[in-house]
Amino acid sequence: QAEYGSSGINAEYGINETSTLTLHLNKAVEEDLVFNCTPSSHDLLVIEGGDQIKVKTATNSTTVKVTAGGKGGTFYISTELLQPNSTNLTIPDLEMCLVHSTKLETVIDVVGWLCFAAWSISFYPQIYQNWSRKSVVGLSFDFLGYNLLGWVCYTSFNFALLWVTPVRNQYYDAYPHGVINVQLSDFCFSFHALIITALTILQCLCYERGGQRPSPLCLFILAAVGCGMIMMLIVATSCCISWFQYVSIFSYVKLGVTLFKYSPQVYMNFKKKSTEAVSIYQFLLDLTGGLSH
């Protein structure tokens, strides 16, 4: 059984740019093959010479020129074998992404990793300060609780949009010309932040905490969100909502948590008239990552 592949799977093409698309067979066949490659929108991609493409047995591949349209987005090229009908082929559709500029996409990737570096490093000054003081007195446990909730949701959302195929397919069903902007650096950062936040909470269990504990309001919010997510999981399992809709709830929880998670620490600093327990470098690096993002 021959398999049909392409350099265009998950490829990115710049708008109004002309590039090449290579179609190849992973195993040899005895006859020349003719494929009909139909873009989901000819406004987004034009194949030079028409939609019918011939793959010769002498090379087992062919390269055609493609020109991206004037609108960005993600779309598919559906492939159909026209000749010969007797050949047994596995023919996947091709997922392609049109971006406004491939160079801009490179800049975005670089800036994304810079944000990842700044934000990731920002967690370590606080861990070091807790270790050097052997105390977490003055560090808000509510802030850590909200932070942990946010990173759990953000990591889950990034993982699903990057690697869970049903969620990705449902996204494209909802937004046919959309682009999933979640990058590998987003997942790496959120997963790293989740681990480091959990480690900081572990320090709170080991070091002097002066009788501090999470507030009843914080515990209530965490429990309510947890129960709500479990209920929505049951709803998604019963197919009342799609998995993409369920995963989207995680992003809204993360957004909501980000809006108020710092307030408990700000209030504690105000109440104690001191920031001794809080590392200023943590917030400076956090600000750097935020501005870069």
C-alpha positions as CSV (number, residue, x, y, z in Angstrom):
1,Q,0.0,0.0,0.0
2,A,1.5,3.3,-1.1
3,E,1.2,6.4,1.1
4,Y,0.7,9.9,-0.2
5,G,2.4,12.8,1.5
6,S,3.1,16.5,1.1
7,S,5.5,19.2,2.2
8,G,2.4,21.3,2.7
9,I,1.1,19.5,5.7
10,N,0.9,22.1,8.5
11,A,2.9,24.4,6.3
12,E,2.8,28.2,6.5
13,Y,2.7,30.4,3.4
14,G,2.8,34.2,3.4
15,I,-0.1,36.2,1.9
16,N,0.5,37.1,-1.8
17,E,3.7,35.1,-1.8
18,T,4.5,32.4,-4.4
19,S,6.0,29.2,-3.0
20,T,6.3,25.5,-3.9
21,L,4.2,22.6,-2.8
22,T,5.8,19.1,-3.1
23,L,3.6,16.0,-3.4
24,H,5.4,12.7,-3.0
25,L,4.8,9.0,-2.6
26,N,6.4,7.2,0.3
27,K,6.3,3.9,-1.6
28,A,6.8,3.2,-5.3
29,V,3.8,2.5,-7.6
30,E,3.8,1.1,-11.1
31,E,1.7,3.7,-12.9
32,D,1.6,7.5,-13.1
33,L,-1.0,9.0,-10.8
34,V,-3.3,11.9,-11.4
35,F,-4.7,13.7,-8.3
36,N,-7.3,16.3,-8.0
37,C,-6.2,18.8,-5.3
38,T,-9.0,21.2,-4.4
39,P,-8.4,24.0,-2.0
40,S,-11.2,24.7,0.4
41,S,-11.1,28.3,-1.1
42,H,-9.5,29.3,-4.3
43,D,-9.4,32.9,-2.8
44,L,-6.9,31.6,-0.4
45,L,-4.6,29.5,-2.6
46,V,-4.2,29.2,-6.4
47,I,-2.3,26.1,-7.8
48,E,-0.4,26.9,-11.0
49,G,-1.7,24.9,-13.9
50,G,-5.0,24.0,-12.3
51,D,-6.1,21.6,-9.5
52,Q,-5.1,18.3,-11.3
53,I,-1.6,17.3,-10.5
54,K,0.3,14.3,-12.0
55,V,2.9,12.3,-10.0
56,K,5.2,10.3,-12.3
57,T,6.6,6.9,-11.3
58,A,10.1,7.9,-12.4
59,T,10.4,10.4,-9.5
60,N,7.5,9.4,-7.2
61,S,7.0,13.1,-6.6
62,T,6.1,16.4,-8.2
63,T,6.5,20.0,-7.3
64,V,4.0,22.8,-8.2
65,K,3.9,26.5,-7.6
66,V,1.2,27.9,-5.4
67,T,0.3,31.5,-4.8
68,A,-1.4,32.5,-1.5
69,G,-4.4,34.8,-1.6
70,G,-4.9,38.1,0.1
71,K,-6.6,36.8,3.2
72,G,-5.0,34.9,6.1
73,G,-6.3,31.8,7.7
74,T,-6.1,28.1,8.0
75,F,-7.6,25.9,5.3
76,Y,-7.4,22.4,3.8
77,I,-6.6,20.9,0.4
78,S,-8.8,17.9,-0.2
79,T,-7.1,15.3,-2.4
80,E,-8.8,12.7,-4.7
81,L,-7.1,10.1,-6.9
82,L,-8.4,10.3,-10.4
83,Q,-6.2,7.8,-12.2
84,P,-5.8,4.9,-11.9
85,N,-8.7,3.8,-9.8
86,S,-7.2,0.5,-8.9
87,T,-4.3,1.9,-6.9
88,N,-4.7,1.5,-3.2
89,L,-3.5,4.8,-1.6
90,T,-3.8,6.4,1.8
91,I,-4.5,10.0,0.9
92,P,-4.6,12.6,3.7
93,D,-6.0,16.1,3.3
94,L,-3.4,18.8,3.6
95,E,-3.6,21.4,6.4
96,M,-2.1,24.7,5.4
97,C,-1.8,28.1,7.1
98,L,-1.7,31.5,5.4
99,V,0.0,34.2,7.4
100,H,0.5,37.9,6.6
101,S,4.2,37.5,6.5
102,T,6.5,34.4,7.0
103,K,9.2,36.8,8.3
104,L,6.8,38.3,10.8
105,E,6.0,34.7,11.9
106,T,9.7,34.2,12.6
107,V,9.8,37.4,14.7
108,I,6.7,36.2,16.6
109,D,8.4,32.9,17.4
110,V,11.6,34.6,18.6
111,V,9.6,37.1,20.8
112,G,7.5,34.2,22.1
113,W,10.6,32.4,23.3
114,L,12.0,35.6,24.9
115,C,8.7,36.0,26.8
116,F,9.0,32.4,27.8
117,A,12.5,33.0,29.2
118,A,11.6,36.2,31.1
119,W,8.4,34.8,32.6
120,S,10.0,31.5,33.4
121,I,13.0,33.0,35.2
122,S,10.6,35.3,37.1
123,F,9.6,32.4,39.4
124,Y,13.0,31.6,40.7
125,P,13.8,34.8,42.7
126,Q,10.8,34.1,45.0
127,I,11.8,30.5,45.5
128,Y,15.3,31.6,46.4
129,Q,14.1,34.2,48.8
130,N,11.9,31.7,50.5
131,W,14.8,29.3,50.8
132,S,17.2,31.9,52.1
133,R,14.8,33.2,54.7
134,K,13.4,29.7,55.6
135,S,10.1,31.6,55.9
136,V,7.1,32.5,53.8
137,V,5.6,34.9,56.2
138,G,4.2,37.8,54.2
139,L,3.7,35.8,51.0
140,S,0.0,35.6,50.2
141,F,-1.3,32.0,50.1
142,D,-4.3,33.2,48.2
143,F,-2.1,34.5,45.4
144,L,-0.4,31.1,45.2
145,G,-3.7,29.3,45.1
146,Y,-5.1,31.5,42.3
147,N,-1.8,31.2,40.5
148,L,-1.9,27.4,40.6
149,L,-5.5,27.4,39.3
150,G,-4.6,29.7,36.5
151,W,-1.6,27.6,35.4
152,V,-3.5,24.4,35.5
153,C,-6.2,25.9,33.2
154,Y,-3.6,27.5,30.9
155,T,-1.5,24.3,30.5
156,S,-4.6,22.2,29.8
157,F,-5.8,24.7,27.2
158,N,-2.4,24.9,25.4
159,F,-2.0,21.1,25.4
160,A,-5.5,20.6,23.9
161,L,-5.1,23.2,21.2
162,L,-1.6,21.8,20.2
163,W,-2.1,18.1,20.3
164,V,-5.7,16.9,20.8
165,T,-6.9,16.3,17.3
166,P,-10.7,16.4,18.1
167,V,-10.4,19.8,19.8
168,R,-8.3,21.1,16.8
169,N,-10.9,19.8,14.3
170,Q,-13.8,21.3,16.2
171,Y,-11.9,24.7,16.3
172,Y,-11.6,24.6,12.5
173,D,-15.2,23.6,12.2
174,A,-16.2,26.7,14.2
175,Y,-13.6,29.0,12.5
176,P,-12.9,27.6,9.0
177,H,-10.3,30.3,8.2
178,G,-9.0,30.7,11.7
179,V,-5.4,30.2,12.9
180,I,-4.5,28.4,16.1
181,N,-2.0,30.8,17.6
182,V,-0.9,28.5,20.5
183,Q,2.8,27.9,20.1
184,L,5.1,25.3,21.6
185,S,6.7,28.0,23.7
186,D,3.2,28.7,25.3
187,F,2.8,25.2,26.5
188,C,6.4,24.9,27.7
189,F,6.0,28.1,29.7
190,S,2.7,27.2,31.2
191,F,3.8,23.7,32.2
192,H,7.0,25.1,33.7
193,A,5.0,27.7,35.6
194,L,2.7,25.0,36.9
195,I,5.6,23.0,38.3
196,I,7.3,26.0,39.9
197,T,4.1,27.3,41.5
198,A,3.5,23.8,43.0
199,L,7.1,23.9,44.3
200,T,6.5,27.3,45.9
201,I,3.4,26.0,47.6
202,L,5.5,23.0,48.9
203,Q,7.8,25.6,50.4
204,C,4.8,27.1,52.2
205,L,4.3,23.7,53.8
206,C,7.9,23.3,54.9
207,Y,9.0,26.8,56.0
208,E,7.8,29.1,58.8
209,R,4.5,30.6,57.8
210,G,3.5,32.4,61.0
211,G,0.0,30.9,61.2
212,Q,-0.9,32.1,57.7
213,R,-3.5,30.1,55.7
214,P,-5.6,30.6,52.6
215,S,-8.7,32.8,53.2
216,P,-12.2,31.2,53.2
217,L,-13.0,33.3,50.1
218,C,-10.0,31.8,48.3
219,L,-10.9,28.3,49.3
220,F,-14.5,28.9,48.2
221,I,-13.5,30.2,44.8
222,L,-11.1,27.3,44.2
223,A,-13.8,24.8,45.2
224,A,-16.5,26.4,43.1
225,V,-14.3,26.5,40.0
226,G,-13.3,22.9,40.5
227,C,-16.8,21.7,40.9
228,G,-17.9,23.8,37.9
229,M,-15.2,22.3,35.7
230,I,-16.3,18.8,36.7
231,M,-19.9,19.5,35.9
232,M,-19.0,20.9,32.5
233,L,-16.8,17.8,31.9
234,I,-20.0,15.7,32.4
235,V,-21.9,18.0,30.0
236,A,-19.1,17.7,27.4
237,T,-19.0,13.9,27.8
238,S,-22.8,13.7,27.2
239,C,-22.1,15.7,23.9
240,C,-24.2,18.7,25.0
241,I,-21.2,20.9,24.2
242,S,-18.2,20.2,22.0
243,W,-14.7,19.5,23.5
244,F,-13.5,22.7,22.0
245,Q,-16.1,24.6,23.9
246,Y,-15.2,22.8,27.1
247,V,-11.5,23.6,26.6
248,S,-12.3,27.2,25.9
249,I,-13.8,27.4,29.5
250,F,-10.2,26.8,30.8
251,S,-9.0,29.9,28.9
252,Y,-11.8,32.1,30.4
253,V,-10.9,30.8,33.9
254,K,-7.3,31.7,33.3
255,L,-8.3,35.2,32.1
256,G,-10.5,35.7,35.1
257,V,-7.9,34.6,37.6
258,T,-5.2,36.8,36.0
259,L,-7.5,39.9,36.6
260,F,-7.5,39.6,40.4
261,K,-4.8,37.1,41.4
262,Y,-2.3,39.8,42.5
263,S,-4.8,41.7,44.7
264,P,-4.3,39.4,47.8
265,Q,-0.6,40.1,47.7
266,V,-1.0,43.8,47.2
267,Y,-3.5,43.9,50.1
268,M,-1.1,42.0,52.4
269,N,1.8,44.3,51.5
270,F,-0.4,47.3,52.3
271,K,-1.6,45.7,55.6
272,K,2.0,44.9,56.7
273,K,3.5,48.1,55.3
274,S,6.3,45.8,54.0
275,T,7.3,43.9,50.9
276,E,10.1,42.0,52.6
277,A,8.6,38.6,51.8
278,V,8.2,39.4,48.1
279,S,11.0,39.4,45.6
280,I,10.9,42.5,43.5
281,Y,12.8,40.7,40.7
282,Q,9.8,38.4,40.3
283,F,7.6,41.2,39.3
284,L,10.2,43.1,37.2
285,L,10.7,39.9,35.1
286,D,7.0,39.4,35.0
287,L,6.6,42.9,33.7
288,T,9.3,42.4,31.1
289,G,7.6,39.3,29.8
290,G,4.3,41.0,29.7
291,L,5.6,44.0,27.7
292,S,7.4,41.7,25.3
293,H,4.2,39.7,24.8
